[in-house]
Amino acid sequence: MSTSLLYHALGVRGYKYVKTEYVGGEVSFTIEQPRESYCCPVCGSDRVIGRGQSYRRFRTVSIGAKRG
Ligand SMILES: [Zn+2]
């Protein structure tokens, strides 16, 4: 897996690939948002200050025989 494959296989753009984990028959990809792509969710401005981070879980379509 790579940042490029995340984009081409899953349509994930603007995030950096971190790691892959295999848990209970599921494949889990960890990604992170690069600091330079932070922006205000309201007006889109990039003049923002990052305060901490949170984890979100996304479900995706299956890849091959594995459940996503
Ligand atoms: Zn704003």
N, CA, C, O and the ligand as a Tripos MOL2 file, in Angstrom:
@<TRIPOS>MOLECULE
protein
  273   271    69     0     0
PROTEIN
NO_CHARGES

@<TRIPOS>ATOM
      1 N           0.8550   -1.2010    0.0000 N.3       1 MET1
      2 CA          0.0000    0.0000    0.0000 C.3       1 MET1
      3 C           0.8790    1.2360    0.0000 C.2       1 MET1
      4 O           1.9950    1.2240    0.5190 O.2       1 MET1
      5 N           0.3670    2.2820   -0.5800 N.am      2 SER2
      6 CA          1.1240    3.5260   -0.6630 C.3       2 SER2
      7 C           0.1460    4.6800   -0.7820 C.2       2 SER2
      8 O          -1.0470    4.4780   -1.0090 O.2       2 SER2
      9 N           0.6620    5.8900   -0.6280 N.am      3 THR3
     10 CA         -0.1900    7.0680   -0.7890 C.3       3 THR3
     11 C          -0.8320    7.0690   -2.1700 C.2       3 THR3
     12 O          -2.0020    7.4220   -2.3170 O.2       3 THR3
     13 N          -0.0570    6.6710   -3.1870 N.am      4 SER4
     14 CA         -0.5630    6.6450   -4.5570 C.3       4 SER4
     15 C          -1.6780    5.6140   -4.7310 C.2       4 SER4
     16 O          -2.6730    5.8730   -5.4080 O.2       4 SER4
     17 N          -1.5010    4.4380   -4.1120 N.am      5 LEU5
     18 CA         -2.5290    3.4000   -4.2390 C.3       5 LEU5
     19 C          -3.7960    3.7890   -3.4740 C.2       5 LEU5
     20 O          -4.9020    3.4730   -3.9130 O.2       5 LEU5
     21 N          -3.6470    4.4620   -2.3480 N.am      6 LEU6
     22 CA         -4.8250    4.9530   -1.6110 C.3       6 LEU6
     23 C          -5.6680    5.8150   -2.5330 C.2       6 LEU6
     24 O          -6.8950    5.7150   -2.5570 O.2       6 LEU6
     25 N          -4.9970    6.6530   -3.2810 N.am      7 TYR7
     26 CA         -5.7000    7.5510   -4.1860 C.3       7 TYR7
     27 C          -6.3480    6.7910   -5.3270 C.2       7 TYR7
     28 O          -7.5320    6.9700   -5.6110 O.2       7 TYR7
     29 N          -5.5620    5.9350   -5.9840 N.am      8 HIS8
     30 CA         -6.0900    5.2530   -7.1610 C.3       8 HIS8
     31 C          -7.0880    4.1550   -6.8200 C.2       8 HIS8
     32 O          -8.0450    3.9510   -7.5660 O.2       8 HIS8
     33 N          -6.8910    3.4400   -5.7090 N.am      9 ALA9
     34 CA         -7.8000    2.3370   -5.3730 C.3       9 ALA9
     35 C          -9.0020    2.8100   -4.5660 C.2       9 ALA9
     36 O         -10.1070    2.3010   -4.7560 O.2       9 ALA9
     37 N          -8.8060    3.7760   -3.6680 N.am     10 LEU10
     38 CA         -9.8790    4.1570   -2.7550 C.3      10 LEU10
     39 C         -10.3710    5.5860   -2.9380 C.2      10 LEU10
     40 O         -11.3530    5.9880   -2.3150 O.2      10 LEU10
     41 N          -9.6980    6.3530   -3.7830 N.am     11 GLY11
     42 CA        -10.1260    7.7290   -3.9950 C.3      11 GLY11
     43 C          -9.7740    8.6450   -2.8420 C.2      11 GLY11
     44 O         -10.3440    9.7280   -2.7120 O.2      11 GLY11
     45 N          -8.8260    8.2180   -1.9910 N.am     12 VAL12
     46 CA         -8.3960    9.0380   -0.8610 C.3      12 VAL12
     47 C          -7.3170   10.0030   -1.3490 C.2      12 VAL12
     48 O          -6.2570    9.5820   -1.8130 O.2      12 VAL12
     49 N          -7.5930   11.2770   -1.2400 N.am     13 ARG13
     50 CA         -6.6700   12.2880   -1.7520 C.3      13 ARG13
     51 C          -6.2860   13.2690   -0.6610 C.2      13 ARG13
     52 O          -7.1090   13.6000    0.1920 O.2      13 ARG13
     53 N          -5.0560   13.7350   -0.6760 N.am     14 GLY14
     54 CA         -4.6470   14.7690    0.2730 C.3      14 GLY14
     55 C          -4.2130   14.2310    1.6220 C.2      14 GLY14
     56 O          -3.9580   15.0030    2.5460 O.2      14 GLY14
     57 N          -4.1270   12.9070    1.7470 N.am     15 TYR15
     58 CA         -3.6750   12.3010    2.9940 C.3      15 TYR15
     59 C          -2.4260   11.4850    2.7350 C.2      15 TYR15
     60 O          -2.1910   11.0110    1.6240 O.2      15 TYR15
     61 N          -1.6320   11.3290    3.7760 N.am     16 LYS16
     62 CA         -0.3990   10.5690    3.6480 C.3      16 LYS16
     63 C          -0.6120    9.1790    4.2460 C.2      16 LYS16
     64 O          -1.1550    9.0410    5.3420 O.2      16 LYS16
     65 N          -0.1820    8.1600    3.5180 N.am     17 TYR17
     66 CA         -0.2860    6.8010    4.0300 C.3      17 TYR17
     67 C           0.6880    6.6060    5.1920 C.2      17 TYR17
     68 O           1.8510    6.9990    5.0960 O.2      17 TYR17
     69 N           0.2230    6.0040    6.2830 N.am     18 VAL18
     70 CA          1.0870    5.7750    7.4510 C.3      18 VAL18
     71 C           1.3860    4.2910    7.6410 C.2      18 VAL18
     72 O           2.5490    3.8890    7.6690 O.2      18 VAL18
     73 N           0.3290    3.4710    7.7740 N.am     19 LYS19
     74 CA          0.5800    2.0450    7.9900 C.3      19 LYS19
     75 C          -0.6500    1.2000    7.6610 C.2      19 LYS19
     76 O          -1.7630    1.7070    7.5280 O.2      19 LYS19
     77 N          -0.4140   -0.0880    7.5360 N.am     20 THR20
     78 CA         -1.4840   -1.0480    7.2820 C.3      20 THR20
     79 C          -1.5030   -2.0540    8.4290 C.2      20 THR20
     80 O          -0.4530   -2.5230    8.8690 O.2      20 THR20
     81 N          -2.7160   -2.3870    8.9160 N.am     21 GLU21
     82 CA         -2.8350   -3.4130    9.9560 C.3      21 GLU21
     83 C          -3.8790   -4.4230    9.5120 C.2      21 GLU21
     84 O          -4.8560   -4.0790    8.8460 O.2      21 GLU21
     85 N          -3.6590   -5.6690    9.8910 N.am     22 TYR22
     86 CA         -4.6020   -6.7380    9.5670 C.3      22 TYR22
     87 C          -5.1710   -7.2490   10.8750 C.2      22 TYR22
     88 O          -4.4670   -7.8890   11.6560 O.2      22 TYR22
     89 N          -6.4560   -6.9660   11.1200 N.am     23 VAL23
     90 CA         -7.0710   -7.3440   12.3840 C.3      23 VAL23
     91 C          -8.3900   -8.0600   12.1380 C.2      23 VAL23
     92 O          -9.2950   -7.5120   11.5070 O.2      23 VAL23
     93 N          -8.4950   -9.2780   12.6350 N.am     24 GLY24
     94 CA         -9.7460  -10.0300   12.5360 C.3      24 GLY24
     95 C         -10.2680  -10.1560   11.1160 C.2      24 GLY24
     96 O         -11.4730  -10.0470   10.8880 O.2      24 GLY24
     97 N          -9.3780  -10.3850   10.1580 N.am     25 GLY25
     98 CA         -9.8110  -10.5620    8.7820 C.3      25 GLY25
     99 C         -10.0840   -9.2590    8.0470 C.2      25 GLY25
    100 O         -10.4600   -9.2720    6.8750 O.2      25 GLY25
    101 N          -9.8960   -8.1290    8.7310 N.am     26 GLU26
    102 CA        -10.0880   -6.8440    8.0780 C.3      26 GLU26
    103 C          -8.7450   -6.1620    7.8550 C.2      26 GLU26
    104 O          -7.7840   -6.3710    8.5950 O.2      26 GLU26
    105 N          -8.7130   -5.3510    6.8240 N.am     27 VAL27
    106 CA         -7.5010   -4.5890    6.5450 C.3      27 VAL27
    107 C          -7.7560   -3.1550    6.9820 C.2      27 VAL27
    108 O          -8.7600   -2.5510    6.6040 O.2      27 VAL27
    109 N          -6.8520   -2.6190    7.7720 N.am     28 SER28
    110 CA         -7.0200   -1.2620    8.2810 C.3      28 SER28
    111 C          -5.8360   -0.4030    7.8390 C.2      28 SER28
    112 O          -4.6850   -0.7300    8.1260 O.2      28 SER28
    113 N          -6.1240    0.6910    7.1430 N.am     29 PHE29
    114 CA         -5.0710    1.6090    6.7190 C.3      29 PHE29
    115 C          -5.1040    2.8350    7.6070 C.2      29 PHE29
    116 O          -6.1670    3.4070    7.8470 O.2      29 PHE29
    117 N          -3.9630    3.2350    8.0880 N.am     30 THR30
    118 CA         -3.8810    4.4770    8.8520 C.3      30 THR30
    119 C          -3.3180    5.5590    7.9290 C.2      30 THR30
    120 O          -2.2960    5.3690    7.2690 O.2      30 THR30
    121 N          -4.0140    6.6950    7.9030 N.am     31 ILE31
    122 CA         -3.5720    7.8090    7.0610 C.3      31 ILE31
    123 C          -3.5380    9.0600    7.9080 C.2      31 ILE31
    124 O          -4.1890    9.1160    8.9510 O.2      31 ILE31
    125 N          -2.7930   10.0630    7.4840 N.am     32 GLU32
    126 CA         -2.8070   11.3160    8.2130 C.3      32 GLU32
    127 C          -2.8160   12.4840    7.2460 C.2      32 GLU32
    128 O          -2.3590   12.3930    6.1070 O.2      32 GLU32
    129 N          -3.3600   13.5910    7.7510 N.am     33 GLN33
    130 CA         -3.4510   14.7810    6.9180 C.3      33 GLN33
    131 C          -2.1940   15.6220    7.1140 C.2      33 GLN33
    132 O          -1.8790   16.0010    8.2420 O.2      33 GLN33
    133 N          -1.4710   15.9200    6.0360 N.am     34 PRO34
    134 CA         -0.2680   16.7430    6.1700 C.3      34 PRO34
    135 C          -0.6260   18.1360    6.6790 C.2      34 PRO34
    136 O          -1.6650   18.6910    6.3200 O.2      34 PRO34
    137 N           0.2450   18.6940    7.5220 N.am     35 ARG35
    138 CA         -0.0010   20.0190    8.1070 C.3      35 ARG35
    139 C          -0.3190   21.0710    7.0440 C.2      35 ARG35
    140 O          -1.1710   21.9340    7.2570 O.2      35 ARG35
    141 N           0.3620   21.0000    5.9110 N.am     36 GLU36
    142 CA          0.1720   22.0270    4.8990 C.3      36 GLU36
    143 C          -1.1900   21.9840    4.2160 C.2      36 GLU36
    144 O          -1.5500   22.9080    3.4870 O.2      36 GLU36
    145 N          -1.9520   20.9080    4.4520 N.am     37 SER37
    146 CA         -3.2740   20.8640    3.8260 C.3      37 SER37
    147 C          -4.3930   21.1720    4.8260 C.2      37 SER37
    148 O          -5.5700   21.0300    4.4950 O.2      37 SER37
    149 N          -4.0300   21.5990    6.0670 N.am     38 TYR38
    150 CA         -5.0630   21.9950    7.0260 C.3      38 TYR38
    151 C          -5.8080   23.2130    6.4730 C.2      38 TYR38
    152 O          -5.2060   24.0990    5.8660 O.2      38 TYR38
    153 N          -7.1100   23.2440    6.6890 N.am     39 CYS39
    154 CA         -7.8350   24.4550    6.3100 C.3      39 CYS39
    155 C          -9.1110   24.5650    7.1220 C.2      39 CYS39
    156 O          -9.5720   23.5950    7.7240 O.2      39 CYS39
    157 N          -9.6710   25.7650    7.1250 N.am     40 CYS40
    158 CA        -10.9060   26.0310    7.8590 C.3      40 CYS40
    159 C         -12.0640   25.3130    7.1700 C.2      40 CYS40
    160 O         -12.2410   25.4510    5.9590 O.2      40 CYS40
    161 N         -12.8630   24.5430    7.9320 N.am     41 PRO41
    162 CA        -13.9760   23.8120    7.3160 C.3      41 PRO41
    163 C         -15.1040   24.7360    6.8690 C.2      41 PRO41
    164 O         -15.9620   24.3310    6.0850 O.2      41 PRO41
    165 N         -15.1080   25.9690    7.3600 N.am     42 VAL42
    166 CA        -16.1890   26.8930    7.0160 C.3      42 VAL42
    167 C         -15.8690   27.6920    5.7560 C.2      42 VAL42
    168 O         -16.6500   27.7000    4.8040 O.2      42 VAL42
    169 N         -14.7100   28.3670    5.7550 N.am     43 CYS43
    170 CA        -14.4090   29.2370    4.6110 C.3      43 CYS43
    171 C         -13.2800   28.7060    3.7360 C.2      43 CYS43
    172 O         -13.0050   29.2730    2.6780 O.2      43 CYS43
    173 N         -12.6120   27.6120    4.1660 N.am     44 GLY44
    174 CA        -11.5480   27.0400    3.3410 C.3      44 GLY44
    175 C         -10.1990   27.7180    3.4900 C.2      44 GLY44
    176 O          -9.2400   27.3280    2.8250 O.2      44 GLY44
    177 N         -10.1040   28.7300    4.3540 N.am     45 SER45
    178 CA         -8.8310   29.4310    4.5400 C.3      45 SER45
    179 C          -7.7710   28.5020    5.1140 C.2      45 SER45
    180 O          -8.0790   27.6390    5.9360 O.2      45 SER45
    181 N          -6.5060   28.6790    4.6790 N.am     46 ASP46
    182 CA         -5.4370   27.8490    5.2440 C.3      46 ASP46
    183 C          -4.7490   28.5630    6.4050 C.2      46 ASP46
    184 O          -3.7430   28.0740    6.9200 O.2      46 ASP46
    185 N          -5.2730   29.7010    6.8180 N.am     47 ARG47
    186 CA         -4.6870   30.4160    7.9540 C.3      47 ARG47
    187 C          -5.3240   29.9000    9.2430 C.2      47 ARG47
    188 O          -6.1150   30.6010    9.8730 O.2      47 ARG47
    189 N          -4.9830   28.6940    9.6270 N.am     48 VAL48
    190 CA         -5.5690   28.0710   10.8060 C.3      48 VAL48
    191 C          -4.4540   27.5680   11.7260 C.2      48 VAL48
    192 O          -3.3100   27.3860   11.3100 O.2      48 VAL48
    193 N          -4.8240   27.3530   12.9800 N.am     49 ILE49
    194 CA         -3.8830   26.8100   13.9550 C.3      49 ILE49
    195 C          -4.3860   25.4270   14.3600 C.2      49 ILE49
    196 O          -5.5170   25.2920   14.8260 O.2      49 ILE49
    197 N          -3.5510   24.3980   14.1860 N.am     50 GLY50
    198 CA         -3.9670   23.0490   14.5470 C.3      50 GLY50
    199 C          -3.9100   22.8470   16.0550 C.2      50 GLY50
    200 O          -2.8930   23.1400   16.6830 O.2      50 GLY50
    201 N          -4.9820   22.3550   16.6320 N.am     51 ARG51
    202 CA         -4.9840   22.0470   18.0620 C.3      51 ARG51
    203 C          -5.3750   20.5830   18.2390 C.2      51 ARG51
    204 O          -6.5550   20.2320   18.2250 O.2      51 ARG51
    205 N          -4.3720   19.7480   18.4050 N.am     52 GLY52
    206 CA         -4.6310   18.3270   18.6260 C.3      52 GLY52
    207 C          -5.1310   17.6420   17.3700 C.2      52 GLY52
    208 O          -5.1340   18.2210   16.2840 O.2      52 GLY52
    209 N          -5.5540   16.4030   17.5380 N.am     53 GLN53
    210 CA         -6.0530   15.6410   16.4120 C.3      53 GLN53
    211 C          -7.0600   14.6230   16.9110 C.2      53 GLN53
    212 O          -7.1030   14.3180   18.1030 O.2      53 GLN53
    213 N          -7.8650   14.1010   16.0090 N.am     54 SER54
    214 CA         -8.8010   13.0650   16.3980 C.3      54 SER54
    215 C          -8.7560   11.9620   15.3640 C.2      54 SER54
    216 O          -8.3480   12.1740   14.2220 O.2      54 SER54
    217 N          -9.1870   10.7640   15.7840 N.am     55 TYR55
    218 CA         -9.1840    9.6260   14.8860 C.3      55 TYR55
    219 C         -10.5840    9.3690   14.3700 C.2      55 TYR55
    220 O         -11.5530    9.4090   15.1280 O.2      55 TYR55
    221 N         -10.6860    9.1080   13.0870 N.am     56 ARG56
    222 CA        -11.9680    8.7820   12.4850 C.3      56 ARG56
    223 C         -11.8130    7.4530   11.7680 C.2      56 ARG56
    224 O         -10.7390    7.1100   11.2750 O.2      56 ARG56
    225 N         -12.9260    6.7070   11.7220 N.am     57 ARG57
    226 CA        -12.8970    5.4020   11.0790 C.3      57 ARG57
    227 C         -13.7960    5.4510    9.8530 C.2      57 ARG57
    228 O         -14.9580    5.8480    9.9390 O.2      57 ARG57
    229 N         -13.2520    5.0470    8.7140 N.am     58 PHE58
    230 CA        -14.0160    5.0270    7.4760 C.3      58 PHE58
    231 C         -14.1550    3.5870    7.0020 C.2      58 PHE58
    232 O         -13.2490    2.7730    7.1810 O.2      58 PHE58
    233 N         -15.2810    3.2890    6.4050 N.am     59 ARG59
    234 CA        -15.4170    1.9900    5.7510 C.3      59 ARG59
    235 C         -15.3160    2.2360    4.2510 C.2      59 ARG59
    236 O         -15.7890    3.2490    3.7350 O.2      59 ARG59
    237 N         -14.6970    1.2980    3.5760 N.am     60 THR60
    238 CA        -14.5310    1.4730    2.1280 C.3      60 THR60
    239 C         -15.0260    0.2320    1.4010 C.2      60 THR60
    240 O         -15.4380   -0.7510    2.0180 O.2      60 THR60
    241 N         -14.9770    0.3010    0.1130 N.am     61 VAL61
    242 CA        -15.3170   -0.8710   -0.6840 C.3      61 VAL61
    243 C         -14.2350   -1.9210   -0.4830 C.2      61 VAL61
    244 O         -13.1290   -1.6020   -0.0480 O.2      61 VAL61
    245 N         -14.5490   -3.1660   -0.7980 N.am     62 SER62
    246 CA        -13.5990   -4.2540   -0.6430 C.3      62 SER62
    247 C         -12.4840   -4.1470   -1.6660 C.2      62 SER62
    248 O         -12.6660   -3.6200   -2.7630 O.2      62 SER62
    249 N         -11.3210   -4.6630   -1.2770 N.am     63 ILE63
    250 CA        -10.2150   -4.7640   -2.2220 C.3      63 ILE63
    251 C          -9.9690   -6.2570   -2.4270 C.2      63 ILE63
    252 O          -9.6140   -6.9540   -1.4760 O.2      63 ILE63
    253 N         -10.1490   -6.7520   -3.6280 N.am     64 GLY64
    254 CA         -9.9620   -8.1690   -3.9010 C.3      64 GLY64
    255 C         -10.8810   -9.0040   -3.0190 C.2      64 GLY64
    256 O         -12.0750   -8.7220   -2.9190 O.2      64 GLY64
    257 N         -10.3230  -10.0390   -2.3740 N.am     65 ALA65
    258 CA        -11.1210  -10.9590   -1.5720 C.3      65 ALA65
    259 C         -11.2970  -10.4830   -0.1380 C.2      65 ALA65
    260 O         -12.0760  -11.0690    0.6130 O.2      65 ALA65
    261 N         -10.5870   -9.4290    0.2540 N.am     66 LYS66
    262 CA        -10.6660   -8.9410    1.6350 C.3      66 LYS66
    263 C         -11.8420   -7.9990    1.8130 C.2      66 LYS66
    264 O         -12.2320   -7.2760    0.8960 O.2      66 LYS66
    265 N         -12.3920   -8.0260    3.0100 N.am     67 ARG67
    266 CA        -13.4160   -7.0380    3.3260 C.3      67 ARG67
    267 C         -12.6970   -5.7300    3.6810 C.2      67 ARG67
    268 O         -11.6460   -5.7420    4.3220 O.2      67 ARG67
    269 N         -13.2790   -4.6070    3.2560 N.am     68 GLY68
    270 CA        -12.6240   -3.3210    3.4770 C.3      68 GLY68
    271 C         -12.8550   -2.7980    4.8800 C.2      68 GLY68
    272 O         -12.3680   -1.7210    5.2250 O.2      68 GLY68
    273 ZN        -12.7550   30.1250    8.0420 Zn       69 ZN69
@<TRIPOS>BOND
     1     1     2 1
     2     2     3 1
     3     3     4 2
     4     3     5 am
     5     5     6 1
     6     6     7 1
     7     7     8 2
     8     7     9 am
     9     9    10 1
    10    10    11 1
    11    11    12 2
    12    11    13 am
    13    13    14 1
    14    14    15 1
    15    15    16 2
    16    15    17 am
    17    17    18 1
    18    18    19 1
    19    19    20 2
    20    19    21 am
    21    21    22 1
    22    22    23 1
    23    23    24 2
    24    23    25 am
    25    25    26 1
    26    26    27 1
    27    27    28 2
    28    27    29 am
    29    29    30 1
    30    30    31 1
    31    31    32 2
    32    31    33 am
    33    33    34 1
    34    34    35 1
    35    35    36 2
    36    35    37 am
    37    37    38 1
    38    38    39 1
    39    39    40 2
    40    39    41 am
    41    41    42 1
    42    42    43 1
    43    43    44 2
    44    43    45 am
    45    45    46 1
    46    46    47 1
    47    47    48 2
    48    47    49 am
    49    49    50 1
    50    50    51 1
    51    51    52 2
    52    51    53 am
    53    53    54 1
    54    54    55 1
    55    55    56 2
    56    55    57 am
    57    57    58 1
    58    58    59 1
    59    59    60 2
    60    59    61 am
    61    61    62 1
    62    62    63 1
    63    63    64 2
    64    63    65 am
    65    65    66 1
    66    66    67 1
    67    67    68 2
    68    67    69 am
    69    69    70 1
    70    70    71 1
    71    71    72 2
    72    71    73 am
    73    73    74 1
    74    74    75 1
    75    75    76 2
    76    75    77 am
    77    77    78 1
    78    78    79 1
    79    79    80 2
    80    79    81 am
    81    81    82 1
    82    82    83 1
    83    83    84 2
    84    83    85 am
    85    85    86 1
    86    86    87 1
    87    87    88 2
    88    87    89 am
    89    89    90 1
    90    90    91 1
    91    91    92 2
    92    91    93 am
    93    93    94 1
    94    94    95 1
    95    95    96 2
    96    95    97 am
    97    97    98 1
    98    98    99 1
    99    99   100 2
   100    99   101 am
   101   101   102 1
   102   102   103 1
   103   103   104 2
   104   103   105 am
   105   105   106 1
   106   106   107 1
   107   107   108 2
   108   107   109 am
   109   109   110 1
   110   110   111 1
   111   111   112 2
   112   111   113 am
   113   113   114 1
   114   114   115 1
   115   115   116 2
   116   115   117 am
   117   117   118 1
   118   118   119 1
   119   119   120 2
   120   119   121 am
   121   121   122 1
   122   122   123 1
   123   123   124 2
   124   123   125 am
   125   125   126 1
   126   126   127 1
   127   127   128 2
   128   127   129 am
   129   129   130 1
   130   130   131 1
   131   131   132 2
   132   131   133 am
   133   133   134 1
   134   134   135 1
   135   135   136 2
   136   135   137 am
   137   137   138 1
   138   138   139 1
   139   139   140 2
   140   139   141 am
   141   141   142 1
   142   142   143 1
   143   143   144 2
   144   143   145 am
   145   145   146 1
   146   146   147 1
   147   147   148 2
   148   147   149 am
   149   149   150 1
   150   150   151 1
   151   151   152 2
   152   151   153 am
   153   153   154 1
   154   154   155 1
   155   155   156 2
   156   155   157 am
   157   157   158 1
   158   158   159 1
   159   159   160 2
   160   159   161 am
   161   161   162 1
   162   162   163 1
   163   163   164 2
   164   163   165 am
   165   165   166 1
   166   166   167 1
   167   167   168 2
   168   167   169 am
   169   169   170 1
   170   170   171 1
   171   171   172 2
   172   171   173 am
   173   173   174 1
   174   174   175 1
   175   175   176 2
   176   175   177 am
   177   177   178 1
   178   178   179 1
   179   179   180 2
   180   179   181 am
   181   181   182 1
   182   182   183 1
   183   183   184 2
   184   183   185 am
   185   185   186 1
   186   186   187 1
   187   187   188 2
   188   187   189 am
   189   189   190 1
   190   190   191 1
   191   191   192 2
   192   191   193 am
   193   193   194 1
   194   194   195 1
   195   195   196 2
   196   195   197 am
   197   197   198 1
   198   198   199 1
   199   199   200 2
   200   199   201 am
   201   201   202 1
   202   202   203 1
   203   203   204 2
   204   203   205 am
   205   205   206 1
   206   206   207 1
   207   207   208 2
   208   207   209 am
   209   209   210 1
   210   210   211 1
   211   211   212 2
   212   211   213 am
   213   213   214 1
   214   214   215 1
   215   215   216 2
   216   215   217 am
   217   217   218 1
   218   218   219 1
   219   219   220 2
   220   219   221 am
   221   221   222 1
   222   222   223 1
   223   223   224 2
   224   223   225 am
   225   225   226 1
   226   226   227 1
   227   227   228 2
   228   227   229 am
   229   229   230 1
   230   230   231 1
   231   231   232 2
   232   231   233 am
   233   233   234 1
   234   234   235 1
   235   235   236 2
   236   235   237 am
   237   237   238 1
   238   238   239 1
   239   239   240 2
   240   239   241 am
   241   241   242 1
   242   242   243 1
   243   243   244 2
   244   243   245 am
   245   245   246 1
   246   246   247 1
   247   247   248 2
   248   247   249 am
   249   249   250 1
   250   250   251 1
   251   251   252 2
   252   251   253 am
   253   253   254 1
   254   254   255 1
   255   255   256 2
   256   255   257 am
   257   257   258 1
   258   258   259 1
   259   259   260 2
   260   259   261 am
   261   261   262 1
   262   262   263 1
   263   263   264 2
   264   263   265 am
   265   265   266 1
   266   266   267 1
   267   267   268 2
   268   267   269 am
   269   269   270 1
   270   270   271 1
   271   271   272 2
@<TRIPOS>SUBSTRUCTURE
     1 MET1         2 RESIDUE 1 A MET
     2 SER2         6 RESIDUE 1 A SER
     3 THR3        10 RESIDUE 1 A THR
     4 SER4        14 RESIDUE 1 A SER
     5 LEU5        18 RESIDUE 1 A LEU
     6 LEU6        22 RESIDUE 1 A LEU
     7 TYR7        26 RESIDUE 1 A TYR
     8 HIS8        30 RESIDUE 1 A HIS
     9 ALA9        34 RESIDUE 1 A ALA
    10 LEU10       38 RESIDUE 1 A LEU
    11 GLY11       42 RESIDUE 1 A GLY
    12 VAL12       46 RESIDUE 1 A VAL
    13 ARG13       50 RESIDUE 1 A ARG
    14 GLY14       54 RESIDUE 1 A GLY
    15 TYR15       58 RESIDUE 1 A TYR
    16 LYS16       62 RESIDUE 1 A LYS
    17 TYR17       66 RESIDUE 1 A TYR
    18 VAL18       70 RESIDUE 1 A VAL
    19 LYS19       74 RESIDUE 1 A LYS
    20 THR20       78 RESIDUE 1 A THR
    21 GLU21       82 RESIDUE 1 A GLU
    22 TYR22       86 RESIDUE 1 A TYR
    23 VAL23       90 RESIDUE 1 A VAL
    24 GLY24       94 RESIDUE 1 A GLY
    25 GLY25       98 RESIDUE 1 A GLY
    26 GLU26      102 RESIDUE 1 A GLU
    27 VAL27      106 RESIDUE 1 A VAL
    28 SER28      110 RESIDUE 1 A SER
    29 PHE29      114 RESIDUE 1 A PHE
    30 THR30      118 RESIDUE 1 A THR
    31 ILE31      122 RESIDUE 1 A ILE
    32 GLU32      126 RESIDUE 1 A GLU
    33 GLN33      130 RESIDUE 1 A GLN
    34 PRO34      134 RESIDUE 1 A PRO
    35 ARG35      138 RESIDUE 1 A ARG
    36 GLU36      142 RESIDUE 1 A GLU
    37 SER37      146 RESIDUE 1 A SER
    38 TYR38      150 RESIDUE 1 A TYR
    39 CYS39      154 RESIDUE 1 A CYS
    40 CYS40      158 RESIDUE 1 A CYS
    41 PRO41      162 RESIDUE 1 A PRO
    42 VAL42      166 RESIDUE 1 A VAL
    43 CYS43      170 RESIDUE 1 A CYS
    44 GLY44      174 RESIDUE 1 A GLY
    45 SER45      178 RESIDUE 1 A SER
    46 ASP46      182 RESIDUE 1 A ASP
    47 ARG47      186 RESIDUE 1 A ARG
    48 VAL48      190 RESIDUE 1 A VAL
    49 ILE49      194 RESIDUE 1 A ILE
    50 GLY50      198 RESIDUE 1 A GLY
    51 ARG51      202 RESIDUE 1 A ARG
    52 GLY52      206 RESIDUE 1 A GLY
    53 GLN53      210 RESIDUE 1 A GLN
    54 SER54      214 RESIDUE 1 A SER
    55 TYR55      218 RESIDUE 1 A TYR
    56 ARG56      222 RESIDUE 1 A ARG
    57 ARG57      226 RESIDUE 1 A ARG
    58 PHE58      230 RESIDUE 1 A PHE
    59 ARG59      234 RESIDUE 1 A ARG
    60 THR60      238 RESIDUE 1 A THR
    61 VAL61      242 RESIDUE 1 A VAL
    62 SER62      246 RESIDUE 1 A SER
    63 ILE63      250 RESIDUE 1 A ILE
    64 GLY64      254 RESIDUE 1 A GLY
    65 ALA65      258 RESIDUE 1 A ALA
    66 LYS66      262 RESIDUE 1 A LYS
    67 ARG67      266 RESIDUE 1 A ARG
    68 GLY68      270 RESIDUE 1 A GLY
    69 ZN69       273 GROUP 0 **** ****
